[in-house]
Amino acid sequence: MSTPEATSSSLPRNIVVLGVVYWSGSTTQRPQHLHQQLARYFSVYYLEKPRNLLSVFFPQRIRIWKRYSDFFRIVRRVTGGLFAITSVYFLPYKRTGWFFSRLTFLERLNQRIVCWYLKRILRRRGVGDYILWLEDMKWLPFIDWLNPALVVYDCMDNREAFPYAEAVRKRLGRLETEMDRRADLILVSSQFLRDKFKNPNIYALNNSTNFAHFAGVAYRCGRPGERPQVGYIGSIERWLDFDLLLWLVRALPEYDFVLVGRIDSSVEKERIAQLRGEPNVRFAGIVHYDELPSYLERFSVAITPYEVSDLTRAIDPCKTYEYLAGGKPIVSSPLPEMEKFSRWVTIARTLEEWVAGIRRGVEENDPTMAAERREVSRRNSWEARTSDLVRFLHSDQVIALISHRRSGNYATSRRHGVRKS
């Protein structure tokens, strides 16, 4: 909290985040980056995605359980002004399953317990005035159970488009409609998400990267006689275009394809087996965030081979900003959020354009273009994004929203539209 802005008499000094990730999970994502930066201005209390207590009793989950060694450290300091809080569901509940999606009272009971001990933690730490920051629609009831000065919903995905059971998707749609009505301010990571909401108070907070983390990556790092690498960094999920990947691997046998990231359990094993069967494909698996620059450095070309759907149209890939920070040539599927990078990213709409774009990237030797890419990433770093966001939170428009919520005149506050591009 190193800025005089955080001492404003109207804006709370604390942010309580109801999160969507495990803080110490296998990947570093938007929530970790954003709240590490916000902790320079506020005290941030990050309540993690709920863990299921009963999972410890199932042998197949022991490996996962050990990974979460922070379980018994309910509150732990991450940095000076940032605290992670363990969240536990004591009753069995799987929100995305068909059966449990019809037993929503179990989730509500779990949430009541979580809310009770969250209140105790905040009270013991003297946190009375705070911004409530929601990263998932499931936290909606906490708006009524807590007493925040401002309610912010950070929407970073089109959750209705995820491959859940139909009953789950319908419920998510209802929750999102209610969140649209109840939140004071909604942050969105893409234009697609922005267009979904009717709330007049929208702020576009696109994704980004820790620029300094990747800025030292060499533009060209190939060794004599070494085969060019075509690389991907990110979770290997259902929305990757596996047919495209397999086609490219076979069309470009002279290049090695390196896929860095966790393979999600929802991906068909046959898809992975097909790629593993190709001699020029290597799965690097889960790589610690600190090691990602060394992998990116070896890439001749970086790719984002996503299927185009309502799920991916809403995505502003963090990996794009990482690739740009390394100055690397990039080839991407035609996602809407890629259009703004069309000078620095090859957007491939056909198989032929994919092959041509990758070959052109491998052959590229343009330090000026690499420097431009790095500059684009620097201007869009998390540090820059957060600085702009904090400035906006101190604006008269947002202070008006806080004043109206504090006065109990919530309906009037919704008329203070502050749509921010």
Secondary structure, 3 states (H helix, E strand, C coil): CCCHHHHCCCCCCEEEEECCCCCCCCCCCHHHHHHHHHCCCCEEEEECCCEEHHHHHCHHHHHHHHHCCCCCCCEEEEECCEEEECCEECCCCCCCCCCHHHCHHHHHHHHHHHHHHHHHHHHHCCCCCEEEEECCHHHCCHHHHCCCCEEEEEECCCHHHCCCCHHHHHHHHHHHHHHHHHCCEEEECCHHHHCCCCCCCEEECCCCCCHHHHCCCCCCCCCCCCCCEEEEECCECCCECHHHHHHHHHHCCCCEEEEECCECCCCCHHHHHHHHCCCCEEEEECCCHHHHHHHHHHCCEEEECECCCCCHHHCCCHHHHHHHHCCCCEEECCCHHHHHHCCCEEECCCHHHHHHHHHHHHHCCCHHHHHHHHHHHHHCCHHHHHHHHHHHHCCHHHHHHHHHHHHCCHHHHCCCCCCEC
